[in-house]
Amino acid sequence: MAKRICSIGFTLAAALLLFIPGCSLNINDPNAATNQQVLTNSDGIMALAVGLQQFYSTSALGSIILTTGVTTRELAINTTLENLVELEAGESSLLNNNANVTALWSNLYTTIGMADQLITNTPNVSLDPGTRSGIMAEAYLFKAMALGNLAQDFEQAPLDVDASGNAKFVPSSQVFVEAISLLDTAQQIITATPPSSQFKSQVLGSGFDLANTIQLYLARYDLFAGRYQDAINAASNVNAGATSVFSYSTLSQNPVYGGVYLEKYYAAQDSFGTPLTEAGDQRINFYLQADSAFSTPNKYPIDILLGFFKTATSPIPAYVPGEIHLIKAEADVMLGNLSSAVSEINIVRTKTPSQDPFGIGASLPAYSGPTTASSLLTEIYAERCAELYLQGMRLEDSRRLGRPGPPASTVERNRNYYPYPLQERINNPNTPADPAD
């Protein structure tokens, strides 16, 4: 990676959540365990595994949803803070020192650093085999999730943390391939040794489905990497009736709720922020409550955000089941199976709230538009905007599915990729030139 993960002294209770890129933090506490001590005993490894999930679900996921949501017009800023004004303006106004982009990059690489610590040290610690397999699979999954998000938002990125500060950048297409490899490894681990009850009760986050999440992210990144049949195969392995969520508490709160309702920096744009929203779509009522307000300072029409973000303890899905069918639909289009694609689209369009584990249902009539590949891809994009609202994928979706973007248009997105953080450029001579927009 770009930024260096620090050497930190910490207690087990901290669960290694003090990983901070780009600094050296040494805490002189006679009761604190050293990194080496924590990572060579089972309690420390299990604490880090819990900490990894908590860090990702709060800090990393908050950056993913809120920052990219502004860029893709899903969210409007509702403040005059300079970093957010720059983010909403996008294009050349978004500078390398923007705090939101820097936090997105740093949080994802902190996730990777924590996952790498587990991958390196867990095999050397005395653990129940099923607990070890669960922790290892979790580490590979969360590293893959972090890399996958980097590939969606940055044109190039390093694959690993590099303490020397000389990490090599690779194209986002290669980052997706690495994420797929990590997910394959995670699947192999839990197939060979199923996770133990100890792992599920003491380590794994409440409501988080490890096996189905691995398969769904395999399908997602196979699709993004252009591996269409592999994407269909992986999506078919996901239980459409299962759910997997990041859970929150009053001490570890939903980060989107925090940004929208506590800080009041963000607000939901009308109609999911896309001109393709269809009248009568019941998903609007699931995610949004109509309002007559306008954002500050740019006067976008905004609604009250509902869905998975309306309370401090609302769980956020690791994925929503409708994504299974939208992955298959897009892959089918790319493989020339247009009638199969229409069938998958219609599963999503006609689904009622009662038919979805989360209550997400469009209740729309079956698709009746043109069945050319181009038209179907536009329909898939429209369905993804509604079904997968604020899942952090719209920037990738918008580019991949050929929606208008900079420099010609900023209606649906105001950047194609983010600039690389200034601190990265200062510390790493391998940092590429920034994308134009």
N, C-alpha and C positions, 0 to 999 in steps of 0.2 A: 504494500500500500504506500501510498503517498505519505500521509502523516504517520508519525511514530506513535505507537502505543506506549504509554509511560510505564515505568517501573513504580509500583505503588505498594505501600504498606497498608494492610487493611485487616479488619476483623472478619470472622466468618459471617457475622450478621450483615456486613456490607455486601456480601455475596459477589464481590468483584464488580460492583456497579460503579466503582470509581475509575474505570478505565477512561482516560481522557486523552485524545490524540494531541500531539504537539507540545507536550510539557513533561516535566519531571516533578513528581509529587512524592515526597517521603514524609510519612507521618511517624514521629517518634513517640510511640505509645508502647510502654512496657508490657501491656496486656494484649497487644495486637499480634496476630500471626503474620509471618512473612509470606510473600507469594509462594515461595518454595514449600513452606510448611503446609499451606492450605491446599496446594495442588498435589500433595503426596498423601492425602488421607481422604477417606470416603466422604466424610462430612463436608470437607471443603469442595470436593468435586460436585457433590449434589447441590451445595449452595450456589456454586457458579452456574450450574445448569438451570436452577430456578432464576438466578439473576439474569442470565441471558434472555430468557423468555420475558422477564419483566422489563428489561431495558429495551428490547425490540418493540414490545407492545405499547410502550409509553413514548420514549424518546424517538426511536427510529420511525415507528408507524405514524406518529404525529407529524413528523417532517414529511413523510411520503404523502400523506393525504392532504395536509394543509398547504404545503408549498406547491405541489404539482396541481392541486385543485384550483389555485389562483391562476396558474399559467394556462390551464385548459378551460377557464371560465366556469367551472363548476361552482367556484366560490368567488365572492367579491371581497376585497378588503373593506373594512369599515373603520378606518383610522387614517391619520396623516403621518404615521411613522414612516421615516424615509425608506427603510429597507423594504417595507411592504408596498409603498408607492412605486418603487423601482420594480418590484416583482410583478405588480399588476400592469405596468407599462410594457415590460418585456423588451424584446429586441435589443438595440444597443444601449438602452437605459439600464439594463440589468448588468451590474458591474461585478468584477471578480471578488470584491470584498463584501458582497451582499450577505448579510447574516443568515438569511434563510437557506440560501444555496450552500453556504459553508456548513451549516448545521446538518443539512441533508447528507452531504458527503461524509462529514465526520461521524455522524450517528451510524451510518451504514458500515463504515470501516471499524468503528468500535465494536459493532456486532460481529464482524469478521474476526477481529482480534480475540474476542471472548470465545467464539466458536473454535478457533484454532487452539486456544489453550486447552479446551476440553478434548479436542481430537488428539493432541499431543500427549496429554497427561492421563486421561482416563484409562487407557490400556495398562498403565503401570500401577494402578491402585486396586486394592482388594475390594471387590464388589461382587454381589450376586450377578451371575452371567446375564440374566434378563434385565437387571438394572443397568449394567454396563452397556448392553446393546441399545437400550432405550436412550441413554444419555448420548452415546455416539451418534445414533440416528438423528436425534434432536439437533446435535451440533452441526452435522452435515446439512440438515434441512435449513437451519437458520442462516448458515453461511450461504447456501444457495439462494435463499430469499433475499439476502442483502445484495449479493452479486446481481441477481435478476433485476432488482430495482435500480442499481447503478447502471446496468445496461439499458434500461428504459429511459433514463434521464440524462445520461452523459454519453457522448459520442465514442469515447474511449475510457478505459479505466484499468488500473492494476488488478490482478487476480488475488493478490495476497498482501498482507501487512509486511512491510520491509523496514526493519529498524534502522537500516543505513540511510534511509531517505532517498534511495535511488531506484524505486520501484519502476518496472517497465510497464508502460501502457499498452493495451491491446484493443482492437476494435470491439464495439459492443457485441457484434455477432459472435466473437470468440468468447466473450464473457458469458453469453447465454449458453454456449456449448459447455463451458466449465460448470455452470450451475446445473445443467442436465447431468453431467458426470457425477457431481456431488449427490444429487437426488437418487441416481441409480445406486450409488454406494449405500445411501441410507436405506433404500428398499432392500438391498441384499442383506444388510445387517439384521433388520427385523424379520426377514424371511428365515434366515439361518437360526436366529435366537429371538423368539418373541419377547417383547418387553415384559418385565415382571410386574406383579401387583405393587411392589414397593415403588417402582419407578412411576407407575400410574397414580399412586396415592400421595407420594411424598415429593415428586419432582415435576411431573407433567402438570401444566396449568389446567385449572378447572374448565371443563368443556372443550378442551383442545384435542382433536382427533388426529393423532400422529400419522397413522397409516393412510387415511384418506387425504390428508393434506399433502403428504409426499406425492401421491399419485396425481392430485389436481395440479400441483406446481410443475410436475413433470409434463403434464399435458399443456399447461400454459406456456412453459418455456420451449417445449417442442414446437408449438405453434409459432411463437415469436422467432424461432430459429429456422422456420421453413421446413420442419420435419413433420409433414402433414399426416402421414399414416401413423407415425409414432404418437402424434398428438391424439388422434382418434383412439388408438389402442389404450393409452394411459387414461383418457377421459372415461372410457368404458369400464375401467377398473375402479372408478370412484362410485361409492354408494350414493345415489341421488337423494336418498332420504336422510342421509347423515348430515350433521352440522359440526363445524369446528370453529371455535371462537377464542378471541383474546378476552380474558375476563378482567374486570376492574373492581376496585374497592374504594372506600373513602380515603384510604392512604395512598392508593395507586390508581389515579383517576383516568377516565377516558380522555385522551389528549385532544380529541376534536371538540368534545364538550368544553374543555378548558379554553380552547382558542375562540370558540364561538360565543359561549355563554358567560364565562368568567372574565376572560380578558376583553372579550367583545371586539376582537381584531378582525374577525372574519364573519361573513354571512353567506347563506345559500343563494345563488342566483336563481331567478325564475326559470322554470322549464328545463331544469338540469343544465342550463347554460349552453344549450344547443338549439339551433333552428329546426332540428329534425324531430322534436318531441311531438307526439301524436295526441290529438284531442281525445279525451275519454280514457287515456291510459291511467289505470288505477294505481300504478306505481308512483305517480305524482303525489297522491294522497298518503302513501306510505312514507315517503321521504320528506315531503314538504307540506307546510301549511301556508295557504295564500296570505299575503300581506300587501299593503299598499306602499311600503317603505322603499326608500332608495338609499344606496350605499354612499358613504363618505370616503373619498372626495369625488369619485367619478360618476356617481348617480346611476349606477346599475340598478334595475328593479330587483329587489331581494325578497325572499320568503323566510319563514321560520323553519329552521332545520329540525327534522324529526328522525325517523328511522333508527339507526344504531347510535345516535349521537345526542339524544334528548335528555339524558341524565348523566351524572358523574360516574355512575356505575354500570351504564349500558354496555353490554359486551359488543365487540366489533368482530364480524366474521373474518376468519382467515381466508375464506372464499364464500361465495354464495352458490347454491346448487345450480342456478340457471346458467352459470358460466360453463358447466359441463356441455350443455347443448349448443351454446354459442361457439365454443371451441370446435366441436364437431361440425357445425354448420360452415364455419369459415374454412376448415380443412377440407371439407367436402367440395366447396366451391373451387378451391385451389387444385383439387384433384380431378375436377370436371364432373363430379357427382352432383349435379344441380338439383335433381329431384330430392335426393337425400338431404341436401342443404335446406330446401324449403320445409321438409318435414321437421327438421331440428328447429328451425326458426319458429314454426307454428307451435311447437311444444312450449316455447317461451312466450309467444304472443298470446296464446289462448289460456295459459295457466291462470287459475284464480288464486286469490290469497290463501284459501283453505287448502290448496294443493301444494303449497310451498312450506317447508319446515320453518322459515322465518316470517311467513306471511307476505312475501313479495309476489304479487300477481298483477299482470297487465289487464287481464280480462278483455283483450282485444279480439276482433275477428281474425280469422286466418289470413295470411298474406295473400294479396290478390294483385300485386304489382308485376312488372316485367320480371322474367326469370333469366335474364342475361347475367353473366358473372358480375359485371359492374354494378347492376342494380341490386343484386343480392348482397354484395359487399357493403353497399350503402345502407341497406336494411339491417345488416348485422351490426354495423357501427351504431345505428340509431338504437337498436336493442341493447347494445352494450352500454350506451350512455345512460339508459334508464335502469336496466337490471343491475348494472355494476357501478352505480353512482357512488362516487367517493371511495372506490376501492384502489385508487392510486395508479390505474393503468391507462387513463385516457390519453396521456401524452404519447405513449407508445401506440395506442390504438389509432389515434388521429394521423400519425405519420404513416403507419403500416397500411391503413385502409385508404390512404390517398385523399384525406380531407384537406381543404385549403389552409395554408399556413404561411408564415413569414417567408419572404418579404411581401408576397402578394396580398396576404390577408392576415389580420390578427383577430378575426371574429371568433374563431373556435380555439385558437391557441396563439400565444404571443411569442413563443420560442419554439424552435425545433429540438434543440438540446441546450443544456445549461452550460455557461462558462465554467472553467475549472477554478476552484477557490484560490484566491491570491496566496494564502499561506502555503498551499500545495505547490504553487509555482515557485515561491521563494525557496522552499525546502527541497524540491525535487527537480533536478535539471532535465528530467525526461518528460516533464509535463508538456503535452502538445499545444499547438496554437488553439485558441478558442474557436469554436464554430462561429460562423458569421452571424447566425441568428437561430 
